[in-house]
């Protein structure tokens, strides 16, 4: 579909070799802590926590790390208190960028996000400047080797998914947010293991960039994604070119 955002699968392709395990674990610990803080420590009654735990299990996070993160969230253990913020701005070429932050230090996070935009030719915008271009959706990503496109398509559409996008490296399933749990369960029942299952923001339309503008915009997204306080980054850049990930190495 026209609004499909491939940045998550491009990040997966680029990071597949080294996995960036330390950064992934840090993000998951924050997400588990926030989920437990907001909805309690029982995953049975807390969909956000249940999703975070499934992602942590897929990433082979040690159980002790998971248990401590839950207990910090519920207040059973002392620990830092995270706050969630969103920053909005524009990449080179005018592409919209939406950044989710979970941090214990808002001033540090704001400074680092602002610096990344400035360094890579972007502009940090006001709240609401680009968020209106995105819709909240559910996203499930599987490794391409875990199932065929036909298998994924059959399970996804029967469970009520909106869209399936398959590449040489991954399958990404898009759902209405309210259908994410049902589609996840359908894949689990079918014995198909996913990499991530989470809330995402999908642009209503994509912007085509090329040449230096595309390279600069992708370097901005990567710089933001590498910040310790940043959980996720979305944009409305058209990543239909399967070689787009290779531009990050230029």
C-alpha positions, 0 to 999 in steps of 0.5 A: 500500500502507498503508506507502507513504511519500510524503515523498520525492515531496512534497520533489520537488514542493516543490523542483522549481522551484529544485531546491536544486541546491547541497544536492543536489550536497553530498548526492551528493558525500557519498554517492559518497565514502562508497560509494567508501570502503566498496566501492571506486571501481569502480562495476561491483563497487559497487552503492551507488556505481553508484546514486549515480553514476546519480543524480549523472548525472541531476542533471547533476553535473559529472564533475570533482566526481564524480571527486574524490568517488570519489578522496576515498573511495578515499584517492587524494585527501585530504579529510574523512572522513564517518561515517553515523549515524541519529537517531530521534524523534517529530514533533508528533502522535506521528509517527515520524521517522527521520533519516540523517546523513553528517557529519564532525562528529558533535557538530554534527550531533547538536546541529542535529538536536536543535535542529530537533526541539525548535524544531518541537515534536518529541522526539528519541528513543533509538536503536531507539525508532522504527526498528522501525516501518520496513523497508528497501526500494528506491525508484525515482522517475521524473518523471510526464512521462517515462512513463505510469502504465501504462508504469511499471507494466508495466516495474516489475511484470515486473521484480519490483517490489512497488508503484507509486505515481503522482501528478500529479508523479511515479511511485515504484516500491517494491522489495525491497532485493535487487531494486533493481538488477534493477528499475533495469536494467529501466527503463534497458533500457526507456529510461525515465529516473529521478530517483533510485534508492536505499535507503529506509525504508518504515513498516509503517503510516501515521499520519494527522495533520491541521490544525496537527499536520500542518503542524507535523510537515511543517515539522519534516521540512523543517527536518531535510531542510534541515540540511547533515549530513542525507542523508534523512528518513523518517516514518510520516505519511500523505501521501495528500492530494495537497495536502499539499506546499502545507502547507509554504508556510503 
